[in-house]
Amino acid sequence: YWMDFVGQLFCERTFQLFILLSGIIGWIVGYIQQDFKITCYFLAVGSGLSAAVCLPDWPFWNRHPLDWLPPRGYEPARKKPVVKEVDRKSHAGASGKKVQKSKKAQ
């Protein structure tokens, strides 16, 4: 399965949201603690989470599959009807009795 176009849009937006939120939260916590290293840790964790959510082709990214057109000049194989050959001499009629042809019909 491949990610469809709508799934790509949602995936990109989710990735951006993870990075943005982790950056904002990290900056606020780092500012309060007066430690830039905490900001970097928040960004690293946000990047890891966004990679875990966005990089694999999860099924929830494939909710809008595309119906591709067949290639030009392509005709799908047609199924041949299955015809059973019946031995007419021993074919049973509606009553269950064997039906025999008369000599005139032969």
N, C-alpha and C positions, 0 to 999 in steps of 0.2 A: 504494500500500500504506500501511496505517496500523499504528502500533505496537499490538500486542495488550497485554492487561492484565498478563500475566506479564512481557513485555518492559518495560513501564513500571516494574514493581517492580524488576527487575534494573538498569534504567537509573538509577533513583533511588538504589539502593544503591551502584552504581558511582560516581555523582556524589559522594555523601557520602564514600565511601572515598578518592577522589582528593583532595578538599578536606581531609579529616582527616589523611591521610598527609603531604600537602604542608605543612600547618600544623605538625604535630609535628616533621617533619624541619627545616622552616624555623626553628622556635623553638629547636631544639637547636643548629643551626649558628649561628644569630644569637646565642644565649647564649654559645657558645664564642668567637665572634669579637667579642662585645660590640658588635654592630651590628644595630639593629632594622630597618634597610633591607634586610638579607639576608632576614629573616623575611618582609617584604612581597614581595620578589622571588619567594621560594618559593611564597607564596600566589598570586601573579599567574600564575606558570607552571602551578601546579596547577589554577587556575581555567580557564586557556586549554586545557590538556589535557583537562580534564573536559568543557568545552564542545565540543571537537572530537570527543570520543568519544560524548557523550550527546545533543547537539542534533540531528544528522542522524538520519533514520530508516533506520539501517543494517539490512541483512537479518538479522543475528544477533539483533536485537530482535524479529523477527517469526517466531519458531519455533513459536508456539502460536496459529495463526489461529482466529478465531471462525467458527462456522457460524451465520449469522443466519437467522432464520425468515423465510419470505416474507410480504409484507404481506397483511392480511386481504382476502379477496375476490379474490386474485390466483390465476389459473390459468395455468400455463405453456402456451404454444402447442403444440398437438399436431401432430406431423408426419403428413401424409397419406401413406398407403402409395402407392408408385409402382406403377401398374398399366399394363403395356404392352398396348396393343391389338394383337391378332394377327389377321391375315387368315386366317380359318379355311379358306378355299378353297385357299390356297397353303401351309398349314401342313404341314411335313414330319413324318412319323411317326417311330417309333423306328428304322425301317429306313432312313430318309433319303429314302424315296420320298414323293411328294406324296400326301396323303390326300384323296380326294374323297368328298363326301357322296352317298349314294344319293338317288334321287328320292323314295323313300318317307319319308325323314327330313325332307325339306324340307317 
